[in-house]
Amino acid sequence: MELKCSKTTCLMCTMNELDPSMRRAELAKCFSQLHLIDNEDLVITLSGLWSIAIAHPDDAEFPSLGVFECMARLIDRSINDRNWLSRGKNTCIPYYAAHIIGSYTMNKENLAAIAIKSGVIPPLMELLRGKLSWVEQRVAVRALGHLASHRSAFKAITIHEEEIIHLSMNMASTCFVTVYNEFVNLKSHKRVEYHRFLMTRGRGRLEMEDKKAEEWASQLQCWSLYLLNCFAIQKRSINLICKKEFLEDLSGMLGGLQNQNSFSGACLIRSLCLTKDGRSSIANSKRVIKTLGNLSRSSDEWQYKAIESILSLLQDQETRFEVLDLVVPFLVDLVELKTIRGGRSTTIGDAITQALLQDYGRIKYGQLVLKNKKSQKALEKVWDIKVERRKKDDMMSEQEFSERKLMVGMLKLEGNQKFWSGDIDEAGAIYTKALELCPLRMKKERIVLYSNRAQCHLLLREAELAISDTTHALCLSGAMHPHTKSLWRRSQAYDMLGMARQSFLDCLMFINQRTKFKAKSHVRIPYHVVRMLNKQISAMHLFGTSSANPKIIDNEVRESMALRDQDDPTRKR
């Protein structure tokens, strides 16, 4: 005889019911009574529901049977009955409940509509206000972000619009300080026990807890930015979001490195740039413009968003001349950009050229004067490459082309000889002369010349010039097959300027390209590259003052450290 569980609210037993109509009736009954349970079975049940919601977020069965009302009641009880919350592992219940709401409303608008009707917003708002802790705030802002992303649910969210904006901005700006002070900086025995359990499921040591706390803090920031973006794309509360101090903070919120597709400050800036008030506020922040400029010529996933944002500012006549001087030094390196990350073809280089040269005639003849003379010279360079030299190349005979090709080759060899003899200044000058003579169609030769000149700049400690030349080389080589030496050299240049994230991403890209077409057994990563990677990881560590400093280097790189391969790519010219 098969034994059955006697508990009327045992969810797992109910799910094993073979009769569909009986199963649905029992599930609905279970959800209606779940919030009344006082024993540890509730936590086990919630943990199971959490796993199901993550694995099947689009399944409408549980939402249609009352899971949202159930989760809302559980959060309400957690907030209003602290004695009940403190029993056993009940402290985990509001976390699981908010996470389940967020998972089921992630993709489907009809499920989000059910959640709204089920009254999930008030309890989620209580968690967002910090009634419990930052751990519950993290899942509450995630759930509200998913709800706000659906048109039908967004209207219900706007009832709390101003409060949500202020809370989300505050969390995005202070989350790392909060998590550090309330968790990472505490000794193990003083840390909140259920926080430790939720992060590591009781299997992690102090180092793993710190690493997980860093990841969760990053997610809290990214989800807060995402929720703000839901209002920005609807052109709501733009003036609230565009507070000067927050925009300054926003320029440093670049998203997580473990998941580069996580939401970032660059995405929110892009959405703000689609509005008149947003463009006006961003144009007045030199720090934000500089951040966009650095992103526009980096290996960051958000490169394209940064370029789009800058172009929006340049195409608006009210902000164009506020930012033109600042962005020209960055964009001039991108005018020959043909592909972006992911290998998609694009005309972005031509769009940049058009935006930069829009007023070139007025500038050339003195009708419009730029504050920065370097910017004016940079525009002249763009005009030369994209207009004058293109015309000359089109009219060039095959004989002249052959002669130029020969001369460029001879100059390159001469430059290399000067370089290896230690005359770095002269080598750079020769590479410059070769670039001036080199026809635009000789792409491979131009890539090498730009990269070699960048190496000269590196040795002369001219980091900005090295970044400019390596970016030129990488634009010419394309995103599918980036010039590896230029990636490494630009990583070094970024390191000179203390730009750890940009240096790390170029270094990582260099390793990826180096290992891309080789079997794992033959991969050899130079020790100095691994050392650079470790240096930038340490510099980017969000809780740098904590005792733990987790390394996120894969096994291949760790093995390479032991090999200490001294194959320096900068020596092969």
SVG drawing of the C-alpha trace seen along z (x, -y; Angstrom):
<svg xmlns="http://www.w3.org/2000/svg" viewBox="-11 -84 82 86">
<polyline fill="none" stroke="black" stroke-width="0.4" points="0.0,0.0 1.4,-3.4 1.7,-5.9 0.6,-9.5 1.6,-12.6 -1.1,-13.7 -0.2,-17.5 -2.9,-19.3 -0.5,-22.0 2.3,-19.8 3.0,-21.3 5.3,-18.5 2.8,-15.8 0.1,-17.8 2.2,-18.2 2.3,-14.4 -1.5,-14.1 -2.2,-12.4 -5.8,-13.8 -5.3,-17.3 -8.5,-18.8 -7.8,-17.4 -4.2,-18.6 -5.2,-22.2 -7.8,-22.3 -5.3,-21.1 -2.6,-23.5 -5.0,-26.4 -5.9,-25.3 -2.2,-24.9 -1.4,-28.5 -4.4,-29.9 -3.1,-28.3 0.6,-28.4 1.0,-31.7 -0.6,-30.1 2.1,-27.5 4.3,-27.9 6.8,-25.1 10.0,-24.7 8.2,-22.9 7.3,-26.4 10.9,-27.3 11.4,-24.0 8.2,-24.6 9.3,-28.1 12.7,-26.9 11.1,-24.3 8.8,-27.0 11.8,-29.3 13.6,-26.5 10.5,-25.9 10.0,-29.6 13.6,-30.0 13.4,-26.9 10.0,-27.6 9.3,-31.4 6.8,-31.3 4.6,-28.6 1.3,-30.2 -0.1,-27.3 1.1,-28.5 0.3,-32.2 -3.2,-31.3 -3.8,-29.3 -2.8,-32.0 0.9,-31.9 1.2,-35.7 -1.4,-36.3 0.4,-33.7 3.8,-35.4 2.2,-38.8 0.7,-37.4 4.0,-35.9 5.8,-39.1 3.2,-41.0 3.3,-38.5 7.2,-38.7 7.0,-42.5 4.2,-42.6 5.0,-39.6 8.6,-39.8 8.3,-37.0 7.1,-34.6 9.8,-35.8 12.6,-35.1 11.6,-31.5 14.0,-29.0 14.7,-29.8 11.5,-31.9 13.9,-34.8 14.5,-33.5 10.8,-33.5 10.5,-37.2 13.6,-36.7 12.1,-33.6 8.7,-35.2 10.0,-38.3 12.3,-36.2 9.4,-34.0 7.3,-37.1 10.2,-38.5 10.8,-35.2 7.2,-34.7 6.9,-38.3 10.2,-38.4 9.0,-37.6 5.2,-37.4 3.0,-40.4 -0.1,-38.4 1.6,-37.0 2.7,-40.5 -1.0,-41.6 -2.0,-38.7 0.6,-39.8 -0.6,-43.4 -4.2,-42.2 -3.0,-39.9 -1.6,-42.9 2.1,-42.3 3.2,-46.0 2.5,-47.1 4.5,-44.3 7.3,-44.7 7.4,-48.5 7.8,-47.7 10.9,-45.6 12.2,-48.3 11.9,-50.8 14.4,-48.6 11.9,-47.3 14.1,-44.2 17.6,-44.4 19.5,-45.0 19.1,-41.3 15.3,-41.7 15.8,-45.1 17.8,-43.3 15.0,-40.9 12.3,-43.5 13.9,-45.9 14.4,-43.0 10.7,-42.1 9.5,-45.7 11.9,-46.2 10.3,-43.2 6.8,-44.5 7.7,-47.9 9.1,-46.5 5.5,-45.5 3.3,-48.2 0.1,-46.9 1.8,-46.7 3.8,-50.0 0.8,-52.2 0.3,-50.5 4.0,-51.0 3.7,-54.8 1.5,-55.2 4.7,-55.1 6.8,-56.8 8.6,-59.5 9.4,-57.2 10.6,-54.4 12.9,-56.9 14.4,-58.2 14.9,-54.8 16.4,-53.3 18.8,-56.2 19.9,-55.9 20.4,-52.2 22.4,-52.5 24.7,-55.0 25.2,-53.5 24.7,-49.7 28.4,-48.9 28.9,-50.9 25.9,-49.3 26.8,-45.8 30.4,-46.3 29.4,-47.9 26.5,-45.5 28.2,-42.3 31.7,-42.2 33.4,-44.3 31.9,-42.2 33.6,-39.2 32.0,-35.9 30.2,-35.4 28.7,-38.9 27.3,-38.4 23.5,-37.9 23.2,-34.1 20.4,-33.8 22.3,-36.2 25.3,-33.8 22.9,-30.8 21.2,-32.4 24.5,-33.4 26.3,-30.1 23.6,-27.5 25.8,-26.9 28.6,-25.4 30.8,-28.5 33.7,-29.8 34.4,-33.5 36.1,-34.1 33.1,-32.7 30.7,-34.8 32.7,-37.9 32.7,-37.1 29.0,-36.4 28.3,-39.6 30.2,-41.5 28.2,-39.9 24.9,-40.6 25.8,-44.2 26.6,-44.6 23.2,-43.0 21.4,-45.4 23.0,-48.3 22.2,-46.9 18.6,-46.2 18.1,-49.6 19.4,-51.1 17.1,-48.9 14.1,-50.0 15.1,-53.7 15.5,-53.0 11.9,-51.7 10.8,-55.2 13.4,-56.9 12.3,-55.1 8.8,-56.2 10.2,-59.8 9.0,-60.0 10.8,-61.6 13.7,-62.7 14.5,-65.7 14.4,-63.6 16.9,-61.1 19.1,-63.8 20.3,-65.2 23.9,-66.4 25.3,-64.3 23.5,-61.2 24.7,-61.7 28.3,-62.0 27.8,-58.7 26.1,-57.1 29.2,-57.6 31.0,-55.0 28.2,-52.4 29.5,-50.3 27.8,-47.0 29.2,-43.7 32.2,-42.0 31.1,-38.5 28.0,-39.2 28.8,-42.0 25.2,-41.9 24.0,-43.1 22.4,-46.5 24.7,-49.5 24.9,-53.2 25.7,-53.5 22.3,-52.0 20.5,-54.5 22.5,-57.4 21.6,-56.2 17.9,-56.3 18.3,-59.8 19.9,-60.9 16.7,-60.1 15.0,-62.9 15.5,-66.7 15.9,-67.3 18.2,-64.3 20.5,-65.5 20.6,-68.9 21.6,-67.6 24.2,-65.1 25.8,-67.7 26.6,-69.8 28.5,-67.0 32.1,-66.8 32.6,-63.6 29.7,-61.8 31.0,-62.9 34.5,-61.7 33.1,-58.4 31.2,-58.0 34.3,-58.9 36.4,-56.3 33.7,-53.7 33.3,-54.6 36.9,-53.4 37.1,-50.4 36.5,-46.7 33.5,-47.2 30.2,-45.6 28.6,-49.0 30.9,-50.6 28.0,-50.9 25.6,-52.4 28.3,-55.1 28.7,-55.9 25.0,-56.2 24.7,-58.5 27.5,-60.8 25.9,-60.9 22.5,-61.9 24.2,-64.8 26.0,-65.9 22.8,-65.7 20.9,-68.0 21.9,-71.6 21.2,-72.7 23.9,-70.3 26.2,-69.9 28.6,-72.7 28.5,-71.9 30.1,-68.6 31.9,-68.9 35.2,-70.0 35.1,-67.1 34.2,-64.3 36.3,-65.0 39.5,-63.5 37.7,-60.2 35.6,-60.0 38.4,-60.9 39.9,-57.5 36.6,-55.7 35.9,-57.2 37.0,-54.0 35.1,-51.7 33.3,-49.1 32.2,-46.4 31.2,-46.2 31.2,-43.5 29.4,-40.4 30.6,-40.9 27.6,-42.9 28.3,-45.1 27.7,-48.7 28.0,-52.1 28.9,-53.6 32.2,-55.0 30.4,-57.0 27.8,-58.2 30.6,-59.5 32.3,-61.2 29.0,-62.9 28.4,-64.1 31.9,-65.4 32.2,-67.2 28.7,-68.7 30.1,-72.2 33.6,-71.7 33.2,-74.3 32.4,-77.0 35.2,-75.9 37.7,-75.8 37.0,-79.4 36.9,-80.8 33.1,-81.3 33.0,-78.9 35.9,-78.7 36.4,-75.7 37.8,-76.3 40.3,-73.4 42.8,-73.8 43.6,-70.1 40.0,-69.4 40.2,-71.6 43.3,-69.7 41.6,-66.4 38.7,-67.5 41.2,-68.4 42.6,-64.9 39.1,-63.4 38.6,-65.6 41.9,-64.4 41.3,-60.7 37.6,-60.5 37.5,-63.1 40.8,-64.4 42.8,-61.1 39.8,-59.1 39.6,-61.3 43.4,-61.0 43.2,-57.2 40.4,-57.0 42.5,-58.9 45.7,-57.0 47.1,-55.0 48.3,-51.4 51.9,-52.5 51.7,-55.2 50.1,-52.7 52.9,-50.2 55.5,-52.9 53.7,-54.0 53.5,-50.4 57.2,-50.0 58.0,-53.2 55.8,-52.3 57.5,-49.0 60.9,-50.6 59.9,-53.2 58.4,-50.5 61.7,-48.6 63.7,-51.8 61.3,-52.5 61.8,-49.1 65.6,-49.4 65.5,-52.8 63.2,-51.2 65.5,-48.3 68.6,-50.6 66.8,-52.6 66.0,-55.7 62.3,-55.7 61.5,-59.3 62.9,-58.8 61.1,-55.5 57.8,-57.1 58.4,-59.9 59.2,-57.4 56.1,-55.4 54.1,-58.7 55.6,-59.4 54.8,-55.9 51.2,-56.4 50.9,-59.7 52.1,-57.9 50.2,-54.7 47.0,-54.4 43.8,-53.8 43.2,-50.5 46.4,-49.1 44.6,-48.2 47.0,-45.6 50.0,-47.8 48.2,-50.7 47.2,-48.4 50.8,-47.5 52.1,-51.1 49.5,-52.4 50.3,-49.6 54.1,-50.1 53.8,-53.8 51.7,-53.1 54.5,-51.0 56.8,-54.0 54.3,-56.1 54.2,-53.5 58.0,-53.6 57.8,-57.4 55.0,-57.2 52.6,-58.9 49.6,-56.8 46.8,-58.9 48.6,-58.8 49.2,-55.1 45.4,-54.6 44.6,-56.7 46.9,-54.7 45.9,-51.3 42.2,-52.2 42.8,-53.2 44.4,-49.8 41.6,-47.9 38.9,-49.8 40.7,-48.8 41.1,-45.2 37.5,-44.9 35.7,-43.3 35.7,-39.7 39.5,-39.6 41.0,-42.4 44.7,-43.0 46.1,-41.2 49.2,-43.3 47.1,-46.4 44.9,-45.0 47.8,-44.3 49.4,-47.6 46.2,-49.5 45.8,-47.5 49.3,-48.7 48.4,-52.3 45.2,-52.1 47.2,-50.7 49.5,-53.8 46.4,-56.0 45.0,-53.9 42.0,-52.8 41.7,-49.3 38.5,-48.2 39.5,-49.2 42.9,-47.6 41.4,-44.4 38.9,-44.1 41.6,-44.6 43.9,-42.2 41.1,-39.6 40.3,-40.1 43.9,-39.6 43.9,-36.3 40.6,-35.2 42.1,-36.0 45.3,-34.2 43.5,-31.0 40.7,-31.2 42.1,-29.0 44.4,-26.8 43.7,-23.6 43.6,-23.9 46.6,-21.7 48.7,-24.1 47.6,-27.4 50.4,-29.4 49.5,-32.7 52.6,-34.9 53.2,-35.5 53.3,-39.2 49.8,-39.2 48.5,-37.1 50.2,-39.5 48.4,-42.4 45.1,-40.6 45.6,-40.0 46.7,-43.6 43.5,-45.0 41.3,-42.5 42.7,-43.7 42.3,-47.3 38.6,-46.7 37.8,-44.7 34.7,-46.4 35.5,-45.7 39.2,-46.4 39.6,-47.0 38.2,-43.7 40.4,-40.8 39.4,-38.6 40.4,-39.4 38.8,-36.8 40.5,-36.0 38.3,-35.2 40.9,-33.8 40.1,-30.6 42.1,-27.4 43.9,-27.9 45.3,-31.2 46.3,-29.7 48.2,-26.9 49.9,-29.5 51.2,-31.3 53.1,-28.2 54.5,-27.9 55.8,-31.5 56.0,-31.7 58.0,-34.8 56.8,-35.1 56.3,-38.9 54.1,-39.8 55.6,-43.3 58.9,-42.0 57.5,-40.7 57.1,-43.6"/>
</svg>
